[in-house]
Structures are given as C-alpha cells and as structure tokens.
C-alpha cells in the first residue's frame, strides 16, 4: 500500500505541519523533518532544505535512509528510533570532509490529530552551526596560532632604500618593491610621504628633528601607507642619517618592515582572548566591558536593558571519571540553547565555571521575567547523553533591570547576584 493512501497519513500530516510550523517559528534557519514509525518522511520544511540537501529527496513517503547521507544516517538512526519510543535526544555531527557541522535534535510527536490512530512518530530539527564550530576550533588552537605568529615574524624580510634630504627615493631594493607593490621605476624620484597615510605623515616629526640635530642615531616608528593596489598596509619604518665628514646630512637610510600580517594576527589573538574556548560565547572580561558600556548608554540616553545570571546545577548520578566531560557537554548544550532562543542583539557570556550572564538591550521588567521563564524551560530540555542515561541540567536564574538608576556596572552585578541568591532559595533543597 502506498504512503499516500495509508489510513493515518492525513491526520499525521496535520500533526507534522503544526510541529514544523512551531519549530520554524523559533528556528527559522532550521531544517525540520517529521517522520513516521517506519522512519519515512511525513513533512520536510525550512529554509535550510535547499542548502543542506536535495528538496526532491525529502518528499513525503521517502525513507530517511535515502534522504540523509550514509555516514549521517548511521549516526542518527538510533536517535530517530529512540524518538519513536518517547525519548528526546541530540547529536552534533560533522559531515564527511568536515564540510558542515550540524546539530540534530530529535523527539516524539506526542500530539495526535482528532480521530487519528495513536501510532508513534517523531520530529528532527537540524541546524547548520559550521561557522560557530570552526570559530571554537580556532579558539582551541590559540597556542598554535601564537607559535605560527612568532615563526612568521622571524621569517619577515625588510625593504631598504635611500632617501635624499627632501624624502625622495634615490635607491630601493627588491624587498622594498615587494612590500609596497611598486616597481623601482615608480618609486625612484618620488617622495616617500606621497604613499604614507595622511594621518601618519607627521607622527615622527619630533624624532626627525632630533635625528637632524644629532641627538639620536636612528629611530623607528609605525606608519600606515598605501600600496600599489591602494590597500592600507602597516609597516615599521626605521630611519638613519648618513652624514659627510664635516657632519653635513647626506641622505637617509630607510628600512620598512611590513607588520600587516602581525597586526591581523594580533587582532585575531585578541578575539580569541575575548571568548570562552569551551562554549564560544563571550568571556567574563569582555562581558564586563559590555556591561559598562550599557550602563553608560542608560545614563546618557535612558536606555533600559536586562541583566541576567544563569547558574547551572551540578549533574547528579555521573561517575567521577566522567563528571568533567559530562559537565562540559552540559555547558555546551546550554550555550547552544541560549544562542538559539535569545535575540542576535542579546550578549551571552560564560562568567564562571557553571555560570552564564546575558545582557538583553531594550527590554522592560515584564519582558525580562518572560524571557527568564522561557530560558528555564529551554535549559531543562537540554540533555547530556552519558551512554547509560540522559541527564537534564537544572538552573537558577537571577535577573534585574539596568536603567538610568543604575549607579555602576558593579552595582548592577551586585543586584543580579542578590536576585540569583533569591532564586536559589526559592528552589527545592535537593535541586541545589
């Protein structure tokens, strides 16, 4: 009998349509797959359908084994079957060649359409998190990046040239041409100041005066210049003065050391230093800076924002040998859930071993309470799969409003800490 003519196909399709619509309302970038008890597609929807697969392969009635790539199918099949048994589970999957990193959340479709046969069915929500995961992997390789930075700097070559008293090039070497992108003919007779960024042309006036006066033998200064392609490049310019026997200035020896790569890598390393390597969200230092800026905006413009601290409870029932891994997985799962549920403008940070903080611009006290209640449900739905069982983390959430009455970031943090303490006391003792 074909799928289209099965007695429960139409009622099941209604349930799948509602589930897909609800999931896409919360996660518009997701791919939603509803499936029946024989692991066949009932409904496939979402903007990611075009990007993550062939829409023609996701037609109703098609076995999921034919829709999903082989290595993905082998990983997720047990999860899909567990959803049919009433369980909710999650996996993170890298596709072959590390082209995509996907999160897969599966669970049962418990609701049934009126009059429908109560047969098991499930839903899978797929998100492409490749960009964020690659950023986290980069953070994990911070030390290697630093080592590579030092090696690149050691290999750096400088360009050398002679300048007359008016700063015109008399002689240039090939390294200088390679650094600037100009040919020797284009540089000779031209003033070096002609390619220097306007804001940096006078940043060595004092040093040049001292050099001419004989107070110093040479100096170095960083300047930005425009290369032959018109791009802004950074270089350390070292200048020494060659004199006649009687002390009359003859010409300058200029050396350029291109530091654009170093500047780019320094910025990259600074970015790594601002984020938590485990979860990929902001760290405590960057969040403290964000909070100070928010307090300043509240004072200047009367802008209100919400400040929230989320404390994740320790997982119970985990063997000591597995506790660290399970705790890390719980923190990763919670951070993913927070990023999915909160707005793009909301700032999330890990501020302690088991604590997250969130800054929510443009919100009032009522809205803040609604968000906190929503996040309690979202965090409780997270799960850590230890192999033997699924563990769900608990959390206490304290929140406060940051507005023009906030005296400082420190005062706002003290208020939210008191709110967190009250939230802890309001929970059952065995949950703490």
C-alpha positions as CSV (number, residue, x, y, z in Angstrom):
1,X,0.0,0.0,0.0
2,X,1.5,3.4,-0.9
3,X,2.2,6.1,1.7
4,X,-0.4,8.5,0.3
5,X,-3.2,6.0,0.9
6,X,-2.4,4.9,4.4
7,X,-5.4,5.4,6.7
8,X,-3.5,7.6,9.2
9,X,-1.5,9.6,6.6
10,X,-3.7,12.7,6.5
11,X,-4.1,13.2,10.3
12,X,-0.4,12.5,10.8
13,X,0.4,15.1,8.1
14,X,-1.7,17.7,10.1
15,X,0.3,17.0,13.2
16,X,3.6,17.2,11.3
17,X,2.5,20.5,9.7
18,X,1.8,22.0,13.1
19,X,5.1,20.8,14.6
20,X,7.1,22.1,11.6
21,X,5.5,25.5,11.8
22,X,6.2,25.7,15.5
23,X,9.8,24.7,15.1
24,X,10.4,27.1,12.3
25,X,8.8,29.9,14.2
26,X,11.6,29.5,16.9
27,X,14.4,28.5,14.5
28,X,13.8,30.0,11.0
29,X,17.1,28.8,9.7
30,X,16.5,25.1,10.7
31,X,15.6,22.1,8.6
32,X,12.6,20.3,10.1
33,X,11.9,16.6,9.3
34,X,8.8,14.9,10.6
35,X,8.8,11.1,10.2
36,X,6.5,8.1,10.9
37,X,7.1,4.9,12.7
38,X,8.8,3.3,9.6
39,X,11.3,6.3,9.5
40,X,9.7,7.7,6.4
41,X,9.3,11.5,5.7
42,X,5.9,12.9,6.6
43,X,6.9,16.6,6.3
44,X,10.1,18.4,5.4
45,X,10.3,22.2,5.7
46,X,12.7,25.1,6.4
47,X,15.0,27.5,4.5
48,X,17.9,25.1,5.2
49,X,16.3,22.5,2.9
50,X,17.9,24.0,-0.2
51,X,21.3,24.4,1.4
52,X,21.7,21.1,3.3
53,X,20.1,18.7,0.8
54,X,18.1,18.0,-2.3
55,X,14.5,19.0,-1.7
56,X,13.4,16.3,-4.2
57,X,14.8,13.6,-1.9
58,X,12.8,14.9,1.1
59,X,9.4,14.2,-0.5
60,X,6.7,12.6,1.7
61,X,6.9,8.8,1.9
62,X,10.7,8.7,1.2
63,X,12.7,6.6,3.7
64,X,15.1,8.8,5.7
65,X,17.8,6.3,4.9
66,X,17.6,7.6,1.3
67,X,17.4,11.3,2.3
68,X,20.3,11.5,4.7
69,X,24.0,10.9,3.7
70,X,25.3,7.5,4.6
71,X,27.6,8.5,7.5
72,X,24.9,10.9,8.9
73,X,22.2,8.2,8.7
74,X,24.4,5.6,10.5
75,X,24.9,8.2,13.3
76,X,21.3,9.4,13.7
77,X,19.3,6.2,13.1
78,X,19.4,5.1,16.8
79,X,18.3,8.6,17.8
80,X,15.4,8.6,15.5
81,X,14.3,5.2,16.8
82,X,14.6,6.4,20.4
83,X,12.3,9.3,19.5
84,X,9.7,6.8,18.4
85,X,10.0,5.3,21.9
86,X,9.3,8.7,23.5
87,X,12.9,10.0,24.1
88,X,14.3,13.4,23.2
89,X,18.0,13.3,22.2
90,X,20.6,15.4,20.5
91,X,23.8,14.9,18.5
92,X,26.4,17.1,16.8
93,X,27.6,15.7,13.5
94,X,30.4,16.7,11.2
95,X,29.7,15.6,7.6
96,X,32.4,13.9,5.5
97,X,35.4,16.2,4.8
98,X,34.3,18.5,7.7
99,X,32.2,20.4,5.2
100,X,29.3,21.0,7.6
101,X,28.8,20.8,11.4
102,X,25.1,20.0,12.2
103,X,23.2,19.8,15.4
104,X,20.4,17.3,15.3
105,X,17.6,17.4,18.0
106,X,15.0,14.6,17.8
107,X,12.0,13.8,19.8
108,X,8.5,12.3,19.7
109,X,5.4,14.0,18.2
110,X,3.2,13.4,21.2
111,X,0.2,15.3,19.9
112,X,-2.3,13.5,17.7
113,X,-4.9,14.9,15.4
114,X,-8.5,14.2,16.5
115,X,-9.6,10.7,15.5
116,X,-6.1,9.7,14.5
117,X,-4.5,6.3,15.3
118,X,-2.1,6.7,18.2
119,X,0.9,5.5,16.3
120,X,4.4,6.6,17.2
121,X,6.0,9.4,15.1
122,X,8.8,11.8,15.6
123,X,10.4,15.1,14.5
124,X,14.0,16.1,13.8
125,X,15.4,19.6,13.8
126,X,18.7,20.2,12.0
127,X,20.8,23.3,12.4
128,X,24.0,24.2,10.5
129,X,26.5,25.5,13.1
130,X,29.6,25.2,10.9
131,X,30.7,28.8,11.3
132,X,30.5,28.9,15.1
133,X,32.1,25.5,15.5
134,X,35.1,26.5,13.3
135,X,35.4,29.6,15.4
136,X,35.5,27.4,18.6
137,X,38.1,25.1,17.0
138,X,40.2,28.1,16.2
139,X,39.9,29.2,19.8
140,X,41.1,25.8,20.9
141,X,44.2,26.2,18.7
142,X,45.1,29.6,20.2
143,X,48.6,28.4,21.3
144,X,49.4,27.0,17.8
145,X,48.3,30.3,16.3
146,X,50.7,32.2,18.6
147,X,53.5,29.8,17.7
148,X,52.8,30.4,14.0
149,X,52.7,34.1,14.5
150,X,56.2,34.1,16.0
151,X,57.5,32.0,13.2
152,X,56.1,34.3,10.6
153,X,57.6,37.3,12.3
154,X,61.0,35.6,12.3
155,X,60.7,34.9,8.6
156,X,59.8,38.5,7.8
157,X,62.0,40.4,5.4
158,X,62.6,44.2,5.4
159,X,62.9,46.5,2.5
160,X,65.7,49.1,2.3
161,X,66.1,52.3,0.4
162,X,68.0,55.6,0.3
163,X,66.1,59.0,0.6
164,X,67.5,62.4,-0.2
165,X,67.0,65.4,2.1
166,X,63.6,66.0,0.7
167,X,62.5,62.5,1.3
168,X,62.7,61.3,-2.3
169,X,63.8,57.8,-3.1
170,X,67.3,57.6,-4.6
171,X,67.7,53.8,-4.4
172,X,65.4,50.9,-3.5
173,X,66.0,47.2,-3.1
174,X,63.7,44.4,-4.4
175,X,62.3,43.6,-1.0
176,X,61.1,47.2,-0.7
177,X,59.3,46.9,-4.1
178,X,57.8,43.6,-3.0
179,X,56.5,45.2,0.3
180,X,54.9,48.2,-1.4
181,X,53.9,46.6,-4.6
182,X,55.5,49.4,-6.7
183,X,58.3,48.9,-9.2
184,X,61.7,50.6,-8.7
185,X,60.9,53.0,-11.6
186,X,57.6,54.0,-9.9
187,X,59.4,54.7,-6.6
188,X,62.6,56.5,-7.7
189,X,62.3,60.2,-7.6
190,X,59.0,60.0,-5.7
191,X,58.6,61.3,-2.1
192,X,58.1,58.6,0.4
193,X,55.4,60.8,2.1
194,X,53.4,60.5,-1.1
195,X,52.3,57.0,-0.2
196,X,52.0,57.4,3.6
197,X,48.6,57.6,5.1
198,X,47.7,61.3,5.8
199,X,47.1,60.6,9.5
200,X,50.7,59.2,9.9
201,X,52.7,61.7,7.8
202,X,53.7,63.8,10.8
203,X,53.8,61.1,13.5
204,X,57.7,61.2,13.6
205,X,58.3,65.0,13.4
206,X,60.0,65.1,16.8
207,X,62.2,62.1,16.1
208,X,63.3,63.5,12.7
209,X,64.3,66.8,14.4
210,X,66.3,65.0,17.0
211,X,67.9,62.9,14.2
212,X,69.0,66.0,12.3
213,X,70.3,67.7,15.4
214,X,72.5,64.6,16.1
215,X,70.7,63.8,19.4
216,X,69.9,60.3,18.2
217,X,71.5,58.0,15.6
218,X,68.3,56.4,14.3
219,X,64.7,55.8,15.2
220,X,61.8,53.6,14.3
221,X,58.1,54.4,14.0
222,X,55.0,52.6,12.8
223,X,53.3,54.1,9.7
224,X,50.4,53.2,7.5
225,X,51.0,53.5,3.8
226,X,49.1,52.8,0.6
227,X,50.5,50.0,-1.5
228,X,50.3,49.9,-5.3
229,X,46.8,48.4,-5.1
230,X,45.5,51.2,-2.9
231,X,45.3,49.0,0.2
232,X,46.3,50.3,3.6
233,X,49.4,48.5,4.9
234,X,51.2,48.8,8.2
235,X,55.0,49.0,8.5
236,X,57.7,49.8,11.0
237,X,59.8,52.5,9.3
238,X,63.4,52.8,10.6
239,X,65.3,55.9,9.6
240,X,69.1,56.6,10.0
241,X,71.0,59.6,8.7
242,X,74.3,59.3,6.7
243,X,76.5,62.5,7.0
244,X,79.5,63.9,5.2
245,X,82.8,64.1,7.0
246,X,82.0,67.6,8.2
247,X,78.6,66.4,9.6
248,X,76.5,67.8,6.7
249,X,73.5,65.5,6.2
250,X,73.9,63.4,3.0
251,X,71.0,61.0,2.8
252,X,68.7,58.9,4.9
253,X,68.7,55.1,5.0
254,X,65.1,53.9,5.4
255,X,64.1,50.3,6.2
256,X,60.5,49.1,6.0
257,X,59.3,46.0,8.0
258,X,55.8,45.0,6.9
259,X,53.8,44.3,10.0
260,X,50.3,44.0,8.4
261,X,50.3,40.2,9.0
262,X,51.3,40.8,12.6
263,X,48.5,43.3,13.1
264,X,46.0,40.9,11.6
265,X,47.1,38.1,13.8
266,X,47.2,40.3,16.9
267,X,43.6,41.2,16.2
268,X,42.8,37.5,15.7
269,X,44.5,36.6,19.0
270,X,42.7,39.4,20.8
271,X,39.4,37.9,19.5
272,X,40.4,34.5,20.9
273,X,41.2,36.2,24.3
274,X,37.6,37.7,24.4
275,X,35.7,34.4,24.2
276,X,35.3,31.2,26.2
277,X,37.2,28.4,24.4
278,X,34.7,25.7,25.5
279,X,31.3,27.3,24.6
280,X,32.4,30.0,22.1
281,X,30.5,32.7,23.9
282,X,31.9,35.9,25.4
283,X,34.2,35.6,28.5
284,X,33.9,37.4,31.8
285,X,36.4,40.2,30.7
286,X,34.6,41.1,27.5
287,X,31.2,40.9,29.2
288,X,32.3,43.3,32.0
289,X,33.3,45.8,29.2
290,X,29.9,45.3,27.5
291,X,28.0,45.9,30.8
292,X,30.0,49.2,31.5
293,X,29.0,50.4,28.0
294,X,25.4,49.5,28.7
295,X,25.4,51.4,32.0
296,X,26.9,54.5,30.2
297,X,24.1,54.3,27.5
298,X,21.5,54.0,30.2
299,X,22.8,57.2,31.9
300,X,23.1,59.1,28.6
301,X,20.1,58.0,26.7
302,X,17.8,56.5,29.3
303,X,18.1,53.1,27.5
304,X,16.9,50.1,29.6
305,X,18.4,46.7,29.4
306,X,18.1,43.4,31.2
307,X,20.9,41.7,33.1
308,X,20.6,38.0,33.8
309,X,22.8,35.5,35.5
310,X,22.2,31.8,35.0
311,X,23.8,29.2,37.3
312,X,23.8,25.6,36.1
313,X,23.4,23.0,38.8
314,X,26.0,20.2,39.0
315,X,24.9,17.0,37.3
316,X,23.9,14.2,39.7
317,X,24.4,10.5,39.0
318,X,27.6,10.8,36.9
319,X,30.6,8.7,37.6
320,X,33.6,10.7,38.9
321,X,35.7,9.7,35.8
322,X,33.0,11.0,33.5
323,X,32.0,14.1,35.5
324,X,34.2,16.6,33.8
325,X,33.3,15.5,30.3
326,X,29.6,15.5,31.2
327,X,29.8,18.9,32.8
328,X,31.5,20.3,29.7
329,X,28.8,18.8,27.5
330,X,26.1,20.3,29.7
331,X,27.7,23.7,29.4
332,X,28.0,23.4,25.6
333,X,24.4,22.2,25.3
334,X,23.1,25.1,27.4
335,X,25.2,27.7,25.5
336,X,23.7,26.3,22.2
337,X,20.2,26.5,23.6
338,X,20.8,30.1,24.8
339,X,22.1,31.2,21.4
340,X,19.1,29.6,19.7
341,X,16.5,31.1,21.9
342,X,17.8,34.6,22.5
343,X,17.9,37.5,20.0
344,X,21.0,38.3,17.9
345,X,21.4,41.6,19.8
346,X,21.5,39.8,23.2
347,X,25.0,39.3,24.6
348,X,25.8,35.9,26.2
349,X,28.9,35.2,28.3
350,X,30.3,32.4,30.4
351,X,31.3,34.2,33.6
352,X,32.1,31.3,35.9
353,X,32.7,27.6,36.0
354,X,28.9,26.9,35.8
355,X,27.6,30.4,35.3
356,X,26.3,32.3,32.2
357,X,25.4,36.0,32.1
358,X,23.1,37.6,29.5
359,X,22.7,41.3,28.6
360,X,19.4,42.0,26.9
361,X,19.1,45.5,25.4
362,X,15.7,47.3,25.0
363,X,13.6,45.2,27.4
364,X,11.4,46.0,30.4
365,X,10.9,44.2,33.7
366,X,7.8,42.3,32.4
367,X,9.6,41.1,29.3
368,X,12.7,40.1,31.3
369,X,10.6,37.9,33.5
370,X,9.0,36.2,30.5
371,X,12.4,35.6,29.0
372,X,13.7,34.1,32.3
373,X,10.8,31.7,32.5
374,X,11.3,30.7,28.9
375,X,15.0,30.0,29.4
376,X,14.2,27.8,32.5
377,X,12.2,25.6,30.2
378,X,14.8,25.6,27.4
379,X,17.6,24.7,29.8
380,X,15.6,21.9,31.4
381,X,15.1,20.5,27.9
382,X,18.8,20.2,27.3
383,X,20.3,16.8,27.8
384,X,23.6,15.1,28.3
385,X,23.8,11.6,26.9
386,X,26.2,9.5,29.1
387,X,25.5,6.3,27.2
388,X,23.6,4.8,30.1
389,X,21.1,7.6,30.6
390,X,20.1,11.1,29.6
391,X,20.7,13.7,32.2
392,X,19.0,17.1,32.2
393,X,20.7,20.1,33.8
394,X,18.8,22.4,36.2
395,X,19.4,26.1,36.6
396,X,18.8,29.1,38.9
397,X,18.2,32.4,37.1
398,X,18.5,35.8,38.7
399,X,17.7,39.0,36.7
400,X,17.5,42.8,37.2
401,X,16.9,45.8,35.1
402,X,19.7,48.2,34.1
403,X,18.4,51.7,33.6
404,X,19.3,55.3,34.4
405,X,19.1,54.5,38.1
406,X,22.0,52.0,37.9
407,X,25.0,53.8,39.5
408,X,27.6,51.4,38.0
409,X,28.2,48.1,36.4
410,X,29.4,46.8,39.8
411,X,26.1,47.8,41.4
412,X,24.1,46.1,38.7
413,X,26.1,42.9,39.2
414,X,25.5,43.1,43.0
415,X,21.8,43.4,42.4
416,X,21.6,40.5,40.0
417,X,23.7,38.4,42.4
418,X,21.1,39.1,45.1
419,X,18.4,38.1,42.7
420,X,20.2,34.9,41.9
421,X,20.5,34.1,45.6
422,X,16.8,34.6,46.0
423,X,16.2,32.2,43.0
424,X,18.4,29.6,44.6
425,X,16.5,29.8,47.9
426,X,13.2,29.5,46.1
427,X,14.1,26.1,44.7
428,X,13.7,22.7,46.4
429,X,16.8,22.0,48.6
430,X,17.5,18.7,46.7
431,X,17.8,20.6,43.5
432,X,20.7,22.8,44.6
